[in-house]
Amino acid sequence: MRIVALADTHSRPLPRPLIEDMENSDLILHAGDFCEMDVYARLKGIKEIRAVYGNMDSVALRHLLPLQDVFECDGVKIALAHGEGSPDMIIPRLAEIFKGQGVQVVVFGHSHVPCHERFDGVLFFNPGSPTDTIRSPYLSYGVIEVNAGKIKARIVKLGHQ
């Protein structure tokens, strides 16, 4: 299964390469901060989407989406959350939240900084932002490939804003 992961889109136009990649994926994961409902609706029209709300999301999105999500995908347990607080503490905070749930991957956002690192045996994956370079040198999103319990994840760099 091919998953496109993104976060922190902040109601800005999405780059064409990202849209094309989503069209060629099996699933879209969005780790919050759509900001407005129309971005969620547009993504939902492209492909199946699993999403959580972030700190900048509208009241409508907060009523529609969960704060966190845990699901299984081709033998891999994936957690989805936006994250909060200081960027330096997001991973330990999320590790504590999902501790004991058997997740193998945590997809998150909030910091806008792409991240692909292991912590306590779990892959923590922040796709960065495809629309904003605050705290990051480039625009980005992620691709996660899951096949029979195996995970391959990579950050796709889109360039500068």
C-alpha positions in Angstrom: 0.0 0.0 0.0 1.3 3.5 -1.0 0.5 6.3 1.5 1.0 10.0 1.0 1.5 11.8 4.3 1.2 15.5 4.8 0.5 18.1 7.5 0.4 21.8 8.1 -1.2 22.7 4.7 -2.7 25.9 6.3 -5.4 26.5 3.6 -2.7 27.3 1.0 -2.6 26.0 -2.6 -1.1 22.5 -2.8 1.9 22.0 -5.2 1.0 20.1 -8.4 3.6 17.3 -7.8 1.9 16.5 -4.4 -1.5 16.4 -6.0 -0.3 14.0 -8.6 1.4 11.8 -6.0 -1.9 11.7 -4.0 -3.8 10.7 -7.1 -1.4 7.8 -7.5 -1.6 6.6 -3.9 -3.9 4.3 -2.0 -4.4 6.5 1.0 -3.8 10.0 2.2 -2.8 10.8 5.8 -3.1 14.4 7.0 -1.6 15.2 10.4 -3.6 18.3 11.0 -3.6 22.1 10.4 -5.8 22.1 7.3 -7.2 25.3 8.8 -10.4 25.3 6.8 -12.9 22.6 5.8 -12.4 23.2 2.0 -8.9 21.7 2.1 -10.1 18.5 3.8 -13.0 18.3 1.3 -10.6 18.7 -1.7 -8.3 15.9 -0.4 -11.3 13.7 0.3 -12.2 14.1 -3.3 -8.8 12.9 -4.5 -8.4 9.7 -2.5 -9.4 8.0 0.8 -8.1 10.1 3.7 -7.5 9.5 7.3 -6.9 12.8 9.2 -6.7 14.4 12.6 -7.2 18.0 13.6 -4.4 20.4 14.6 -4.2 23.5 16.8 -5.0 25.8 13.8 -8.0 23.9 12.6 -11.5 25.4 12.5 -14.3 24.4 14.9 -16.0 22.5 12.0 -12.9 20.3 11.5 -12.5 19.8 15.3 -16.0 18.4 15.3 -15.4 16.2 12.3 -12.0 14.8 13.0 -10.4 13.1 16.0 -7.4 14.5 17.9 -5.6 11.1 17.4 -6.1 8.0 15.3 -4.6 4.5 15.4 -5.3 2.0 12.6 -3.8 -1.0 10.9 -2.6 -1.0 7.4 -1.3 -4.2 5.7 0.0 -5.6 9.0 1.5 -2.3 10.3 -0.1 -0.3 13.2 0.0 3.4 12.5 -0.7 6.3 14.8 -1.7 9.7 13.5 -1.6 12.9 15.6 -0.8 16.6 15.1 1.5 17.2 18.1 1.7 20.2 20.3 4.1 22.4 22.2 7.8 22.9 21.7 9.2 21.1 18.6 12.0 19.6 20.7 9.5 17.8 22.9 6.9 16.5 20.4 8.4 13.0 19.9 8.8 12.2 23.6 5.2 13.5 24.2 3.8 11.4 21.4 5.8 8.4 22.5 4.1 8.6 25.9 0.6 9.1 24.4 0.9 6.0 22.2 3.0 3.9 24.6 1.6 0.3 25.0 -0.6 0.5 21.9 1.8 -1.5 19.7 2.2 1.2 17.0 5.1 0.9 14.6 4.8 4.3 13.0 3.7 7.7 14.4 2.8 10.3 11.7 2.7 13.8 13.1 3.0 17.5 12.2 3.0 20.8 14.0 6.7 21.7 13.8 6.8 21.9 10.0 10.2 20.2 10.2 10.5 17.0 8.3 11.5 14.1 10.6 12.3 10.4 9.9 13.7 9.0 13.1 13.3 6.0 15.5 12.6 6.5 19.1 12.1 3.5 21.4 11.8 1.2 18.4 9.0 3.3 16.7 9.3 5.3 13.5 8.4 8.9 14.1 7.6 10.5 10.8 6.8 14.2 10.2 6.3 14.9 6.5 7.0 18.7 7.0 4.7 21.2 5.2 4.1 21.3 1.5 3.1 25.0 1.7 5.2 26.7 4.4 8.9 26.8 5.2 8.7 28.1 8.7 11.4 26.3 10.7 12.3 24.2 7.6 14.6 24.9 4.7 12.3 23.3 2.1 8.6 22.4 1.4 7.9 18.7 1.7 5.5 15.8 2.2 6.0 12.1 2.9 5.5 8.7 1.2 5.1 5.6 3.2 5.0 2.2 1.6 3.6 -0.6 3.7 3.9 -4.2 2.4 3.2 -7.3 4.5 4.2 -5.7 7.8 7.3 -3.9 6.4 7.6 -0.1 6.2 9.6 2.1 3.9 9.2 5.9 4.4 10.8 8.8 2.8 10.5 12.6 2.7 9.8 14.2 -0.7 11.4 17.6 -1.0 9.5 20.1 -3.1 11.9 23.0 -3.0 11.7 26.4 -1.5 8.7 28.7 -1.0 
